[in-house]
């Protein structure tokens, strides 16, 4: 996420860039709470508080969204449902 002409947004952070980005991606990709994300980190041996995760997501999610949105494929808005999925 470091670009020419911009300061490193991860400079001065206690955790590495990889850990921060992994947390933000997990939160944005899946319906997960901050406390569940905290438990996932604890299972991997990384102690981080849920309020820290909240701050990371508030700080880095808009930047990730801005950088990934141009690469997303557009949909035509038409969805088809097969009979096997209707109960």
matplotlib code that plots the C-alpha trace (Angstrom):
import matplotlib.pyplot as plt

x = [0.0, 3.0, 3.1, 5.5, 4.9, 2.9, 4.1, 4.1, 0.7, 2.0, 5.0, 5.1, 2.6, 3.4, 2.3, 3.6, 1.9, 0.9, -1.0, -2.8, -3.9, -4.9, -7.2, -8.8, -9.3, -10.9, -13.3, -14.3, -14.6, -16.6, -19.4, -17.2, -17.2, -14.1, -14.1, -14.3, -11.4, -9.5, -10.1, -8.8, -5.6, -5.3, -5.6, -2.6, -0.6, -1.0, -2.4, -4.4, -7.3, -10.7, -10.4, -7.1, -8.8, -11.5, -9.0, -7.2, -10.4, -11.4, -8.0, -7.2, -10.6, -11.3, -7.8, -8.3, -11.7, -10.3, -7.6, -9.7, -12.9, -11.4, -10.4, -13.9, -15.9, -19.1, -22.4, -25.4, -27.8, -29.6, -29.7, -31.1, -32.2, -32.5, -35.5, -33.3, -32.4, -36.0, -37.7]
y = [0.0, 2.3, 4.5, 7.1, 10.5, 9.2, 8.5, 4.9, 4.6, 1.7, 3.6, 3.6, 0.8, -1.9, -4.7, -5.5, -4.5, -8.1, -8.5, -5.3, -5.9, -9.5, -8.2, -5.6, -8.0, -10.6, -8.0, -6.6, -10.0, -11.9, -11.0, -11.1, -9.1, -7.4, -9.8, -12.8, -11.4, -10.9, -14.5, -15.6, -13.7, -15.2, -18.7, -17.8, -16.5, -12.8, -10.7, -7.7, -5.9, -5.5, -1.7, -1.8, -3.8, -1.3, 1.5, -0.4, -1.0, 2.7, 3.8, 1.4, 0.2, 3.3, 3.0, -0.6, 0.1, 2.9, 0.7, -2.5, -0.9, -0.2, -3.9, -5.3, -6.8, -5.1, -7.0, -6.5, -6.6, -9.7, -12.7, -16.1, -18.6, -22.3, -24.2, -26.4, -23.4, -22.5, -24.3]
z = [0.0, -0.2, -3.2, -4.5, -3.1, -0.1, 3.4, 4.6, 6.3, 8.4, 9.8, 13.6, 14.0, 16.5, 14.2, 10.7, 7.5, 6.7, 10.0, 9.7, 6.1, 6.9, 9.7, 7.5, 4.6, 6.9, 8.3, 5.0, 3.2, 5.8, 8.3, 11.4, 14.6, 16.0, 19.0, 16.7, 14.8, 18.0, 18.8, 15.4, 16.1, 19.6, 18.0, 15.8, 18.8, 18.1, 21.0, 19.7, 21.2, 19.4, 19.7, 17.9, 15.1, 15.0, 14.6, 11.8, 9.9, 10.2, 9.0, 6.2, 4.8, 2.7, 1.2, 0.3, -1.1, -3.3, -4.6, -5.3, -6.7, -10.2, -10.4, -9.6, -12.4, -13.2, -13.0, -15.2, -12.3, -13.7, -11.4, -12.3, -9.7, -10.4, -9.0, -6.9, -4.7, -4.0, -1.1]

ax = plt.figure().add_subplot(projection="3d")
ax.plot(x, y, z, "-o")
ax.set_aspect("equal")
plt.show()
